[in-house]
Amino acid sequence: MAKGIGRLLQIGIAKETSRGTAIAAMVYAIPFAELDFNEKDSRVIDEQSRGVIEGSTGESIVKQWAEGTLKAPIGDKHFPLLLNSILGTLTGTATGAAFTHTITVAQSSQHQSLTFFIDDPLGGQDYKYALSVMAEVEITYEREQFLSYSASIMAKKGAIATLTPAVANENRFLPQHLTFKVATGTAGLAAATATPLKSASVRISQNIESDDVLGNIAPVDFLTKQFVIEGEVEAIYQNESDFLTDSLAATEKAVRFDLVNTGVDLGGGVNPQLRVDLNRVVFQPIGKPIRLNEIVMQRVSFRAHYHTTDAAMVTITAVNAVSSY
């Protein structure tokens, strides 16, 4: 055991082949920026009368699990696996020397589970957390920094592990790699004119419920309930046609956030990519604070909806050098 700074810890993930059974070693180590992930418990306090005025005589643990948050730059190899966990379905095909992975919403309450790992040289003990699920993932597109995400994770209580993590090189994405488009439908997104943004975020939530049963101190599962996507974009206010007209009329639009790292060639001219297509989006009324000596900006929140004709709310496409997950 030793004192030290947070960057000495390493974390990682692996895809579970049997739900709730921990994988022995991490497959993808994640270079992270922030981590707040800890063991949790619920307790019952013995407050029954004992003929004295003291308020309690003890407490007992009745539930144990692990929970926390992670913030990291988007890596082209590990991030699709996190998206697989929250959306539920991932299929891959070869694209020349690279591979294209299509991630869609699974119509079930058991989306893909992972094992989450923490290599902790400060505490002197490593841990693996079976049945790890992504309760929420938010993608953040900001200027002058690596594009990043934050994730809320729920898992079973940790088990002791012996880890030797190795951080593999991943391709990352920069602000200049983003193209944002709006069209009347997904078929029109490719030809649509890009709209410049100052910042944006897309928040995906699967509203996890812990499956607690009698006879177990640990949850036997973490179950998906309603699936929700919301977000926000910020842009210079320069006309009404960018967002204002559609927001006032609650006009349904298709939206694309397309990240393409053109500085990296995976082979045959194929670049690392992370594309988020939302089939039906409704923009909310815009916020447009006006300050005399500043450029007028607009902030617009939105909610994605299931498109009955497309039979989809969202499709995420990832291109990388990973043959399969």
C-alpha positions in Angstrom: 0.0 0.0 0.0 1.2 3.5 -0.8 0.1 7.1 -1.1 -0.2 8.5 -4.6 -2.1 10.3 -7.2 -5.2 9.1 -9.1 -3.3 8.6 -12.4 -1.6 5.5 -10.9 -4.9 3.6 -11.0 -6.0 1.8 -14.1 -9.4 0.7 -15.2 -10.8 -1.5 -17.9 -13.7 -3.5 -19.3 -14.5 -6.8 -20.9 -17.7 -8.2 -22.5 -19.3 -10.9 -20.4 -20.2 -14.1 -22.3 -22.4 -15.3 -19.4 -24.4 -12.6 -17.8 -23.1 -11.8 -14.3 -20.1 -14.1 -14.5 -16.9 -12.0 -14.3 -14.3 -12.2 -17.0 -10.8 -12.9 -15.6 -8.9 -10.1 -17.2 -9.7 -6.7 -18.8 -9.8 -6.7 -22.6 -9.8 -2.9 -23.0 -7.9 -0.7 -20.6 -9.5 2.8 -20.5 -7.2 5.9 -20.1 -9.6 7.9 -18.0 -9.9 11.5 -16.8 -12.1 11.1 -13.7 -13.4 8.1 -11.7 -15.7 8.0 -8.7 -16.7 4.3 -8.3 -17.2 2.7 -4.9 -18.8 -0.2 -3.0 -22.3 0.7 -1.8 -24.7 -0.9 0.7 -28.1 -0.5 2.2 -28.6 -1.0 6.0 -31.5 -1.6 8.4 -31.1 0.1 11.8 -32.4 -1.7 14.9 -34.5 1.0 16.5 -36.9 -1.2 18.5 -37.6 -0.3 22.2 -35.2 -1.7 24.8 -36.5 0.2 27.8 -33.9 3.0 27.2 -34.0 6.4 25.5 -31.1 5.7 23.2 -32.4 5.6 19.6 -30.8 2.4 18.3 -28.9 -0.7 19.2 -27.2 -1.6 15.9 -27.5 -2.0 12.2 -27.2 -4.7 9.6 -26.3 -4.7 5.9 -29.2 -5.9 3.7 -27.9 -5.0 0.2 -24.5 -4.7 -1.4 -23.5 -3.5 -4.9 -21.1 -1.1 -6.6 -21.9 2.2 -8.4 -20.1 5.2 -9.7 -19.2 7.5 -12.6 -16.4 7.5 -15.2 -15.2 10.3 -17.5 -12.8 9.6 -20.4 -11.9 10.6 -23.9 -13.7 8.7 -26.6 -11.5 5.9 -27.8 -12.4 4.2 -31.1 -11.8 0.7 -29.8 -13.3 0.6 -26.2 -16.1 3.1 -26.6 -18.3 0.9 -28.9 -18.3 -1.7 -26.2 -19.8 0.7 -23.7 -22.4 1.7 -26.2 -23.2 -1.9 -26.8 -23.9 -2.2 -23.1 -26.3 0.7 -23.0 -28.0 0.1 -26.4 -27.9 -3.6 -26.2 -27.2 -4.9 -29.8 -23.9 -4.7 -31.8 -23.2 -6.3 -35.2 -20.0 -6.0 -37.1 -18.9 -6.3 -40.8 -15.6 -5.9 -42.5 -15.0 -2.6 -44.4 -11.8 -3.3 -46.3 -8.9 -3.3 -43.8 -11.2 -2.0 -41.1 -14.5 -3.0 -39.5 -17.9 -1.3 -39.1 -20.0 -2.0 -36.0 -23.6 -1.0 -36.0 -25.1 -0.5 -32.5 -28.9 -0.4 -32.0 -31.4 -0.7 -29.2 -32.3 -4.2 -28.1 -36.0 -4.6 -27.3 -35.3 -6.3 -24.0 -34.6 -5.5 -20.3 -31.2 -7.2 -20.3 -28.8 -5.3 -22.4 -25.2 -6.4 -22.7 -23.4 -6.8 -19.4 -19.7 -6.1 -18.9 -17.0 -6.8 -16.2 -15.5 -3.6 -14.9 -11.9 -3.7 -13.5 -9.9 -1.5 -11.2 -6.1 -1.9 -10.8 -5.3 -0.1 -7.6 -1.6 0.1 -6.5 -2.5 2.5 -3.7 -4.8 0.2 -1.9 -2.7 -2.8 -2.8 -5.6 -4.8 -4.2 -7.3 -5.1 -7.6 -11.0 -5.8 -8.1 -13.3 -7.0 -10.8 -17.0 -6.1 -10.8 -19.4 -8.6 -12.5 -22.7 -7.6 -14.1 -21.6 -4.1 -14.9 -24.1 -2.1 -16.8 -24.1 1.4 -18.2 -27.0 3.2 -16.6 -26.3 6.4 -18.5 -23.8 7.6 -21.1 -23.4 11.2 -22.2 -21.2 12.1 -25.2 -19.8 15.7 -25.0 -18.6 17.6 -28.0 -16.6 20.6 -26.9 -14.0 22.8 -28.5 -10.2 22.8 -27.8 -10.1 19.3 -26.1 -10.5 15.6 -26.9 -14.1 14.7 -27.3 -15.2 12.8 -24.3 -18.0 10.9 -22.5 -19.2 10.3 -19.0 -20.8 7.1 -17.9 -22.8 6.0 -14.9 -22.1 2.4 -14.0 -23.9 -0.1 -11.7 -22.4 -3.5 -10.9 -22.3 -6.3 -8.4 -20.0 -6.0 -5.4 -16.3 -6.3 -6.3 -14.3 -9.6 -6.2 -10.6 -9.7 -5.6 -8.5 -9.9 -8.8 -4.9 -9.9 -9.9 -4.6 -7.6 -12.9 -1.7 -6.7 -15.2 -3.4 -4.1 -17.5 -1.8 -2.9 -20.7 -3.1 0.2 -22.3 -3.4 -0.3 -26.0 -3.2 2.6 -28.4 -6.6 3.9 -29.5 -7.5 6.6 -32.0 -9.3 9.6 -30.4 -11.5 12.4 -31.8 -10.9 16.1 -31.9 -13.5 19.0 -32.2 -12.6 19.5 -35.9 -13.7 15.9 -36.6 -17.4 16.6 -36.0 -20.0 17.2 -38.6 -23.5 18.0 -37.5 -26.5 17.7 -39.9 -30.3 18.1 -39.7 -32.7 16.7 -42.4 -36.3 15.9 -42.7 -35.5 12.2 -42.5 -32.4 9.9 -42.2 -32.3 9.4 -45.9 -31.5 13.1 -46.4 -28.7 13.3 -43.8 -25.9 12.4 -46.2 -26.7 15.3 -48.6 -27.7 17.8 -45.9 -25.7 20.9 -45.3 -23.6 20.9 -42.1 -24.6 23.3 -39.3 -21.7 24.7 -37.4 -21.9 24.2 -33.6 -20.1 25.7 -30.6 -20.8 22.7 -28.4 -23.2 19.7 -28.1 -24.1 16.8 -25.9 -26.1 13.6 -26.3 -27.3 11.8 -23.2 -28.4 8.2 -23.4 -30.2 6.6 -20.4 -31.7 3.1 -20.0 -33.3 3.8 -16.5 -31.8 0.8 -14.8 -33.7 -0.9 -12.0 -31.9 -3.1 -9.5 -33.5 -6.6 -9.4 -33.4 -7.4 -5.6 -34.8 -10.6 -4.4 -35.3 -12.4 -1.1 -32.4 -14.8 -0.2 -29.7 -12.6 -1.8 -27.7 -9.7 -0.4 -26.6 -8.7 -3.9 -28.9 -7.8 -6.8 -29.4 -10.8 -9.1 -29.6 -8.4 -12.1 -29.8 -4.8 -13.3 -32.8 -4.4 -15.7 -33.4 -1.9 -18.4 -36.7 0.1 -18.3 -37.6 2.9 -20.6 -34.9 4.0 -23.1 -34.4 7.8 -23.4 -32.1 10.0 -25.4 -31.9 13.8 -24.9 -29.3 16.4 -25.7 -28.4 20.0 -26.4 -26.6 22.0 -29.0 -25.1 25.5 -28.9 -24.6 27.6 -32.0 -24.2 31.2 -33.1 -27.6 32.8 -33.7 -27.6 34.0 -37.3 -31.0 33.1 -38.7 -34.3 31.6 -37.7 -34.0 28.6 -40.1 -31.2 26.8 -38.2 -33.3 25.9 -35.1 -35.9 28.6 -34.2 -38.5 27.8 -36.9 -38.4 24.0 -36.2 -38.5 24.5 -32.4 -41.5 26.8 -32.5 -43.4 24.4 -34.7 -42.2 21.2 -32.9 -41.1 19.9 -36.4 -39.7 16.4 -36.4 -36.2 16.1 -37.8 -33.5 13.6 -38.3 -30.1 14.5 -36.7 -26.6 13.3 -37.3 -23.5 13.7 -35.1 -20.7 12.4 -37.2 -17.1 12.0 -35.9 -14.5 11.1 -38.5 -10.8 11.2 -37.6 -9.4 12.0 -41.1 -5.9 12.1 -39.7 -5.8 8.3 -39.3 -6.0 5.8 -42.1 -7.0 2.3 -40.9 -6.3 1.0 -44.4 -7.7 1.7 -47.9 -8.6 5.2 -47.0 -11.0 4.2 -44.2 -10.9 6.5 -41.1 -11.9 5.9 -37.5 -15.5 7.0 -37.1 -18.3 7.3 -34.6 -21.7 8.4 -36.0 -24.8 8.9 -34.0 -28.0 9.1 -36.1 -31.3 10.1 -34.4 -34.3 9.2 -36.5 -36.8 11.6 -35.0 -35.9 14.6 -32.9 -38.0 17.5 -31.7 -36.1 20.7 -30.8 -37.4 22.5 -27.7 -37.8 26.3 -27.5 -34.4 27.9 -27.8 -32.5 30.0 -25.2 -31.1 33.2 -26.7 -29.7 35.5 -24.0 -28.7 38.9 -25.6 -25.7 40.8 -24.2 -24.7 44.1 -25.8 -21.0 43.4 -26.4 -21.1 39.7 -27.1 -22.0 37.5 -30.1 -25.6 36.3 -29.8 -25.7 32.6 -29.1 -28.5 30.1 -29.0 -28.8 26.9 -26.9 -31.3 24.3 -28.0 -32.3 21.2 -26.1 -33.9 18.2 -27.8 -35.5 14.8 -27.2 -35.2 11.9 -29.5 -38.3 9.8 -30.3 -38.9 6.3 -31.8 -39.7 6.6 -35.5 -42.4 4.1 -36.3 -41.7 4.0 -40.0 -38.0 3.6 -39.6 -38.6 1.3 -36.6 -35.7 3.0 -34.8 -34.8 5.8 -32.5 -31.1 5.7 -32.9 -28.4 4.0 -34.8 -24.7 4.4 -33.8 -22.0 3.4 -36.3 -18.4 2.8 -35.2 -15.5 2.2 -37.6 -12.2 0.8 -36.1 -9.7 -1.9 -36.4 -11.5 -4.3 -34.0 -12.7 -7.4 -35.9 -15.4 -8.3 -33.3 -16.5 -7.6 -29.7 
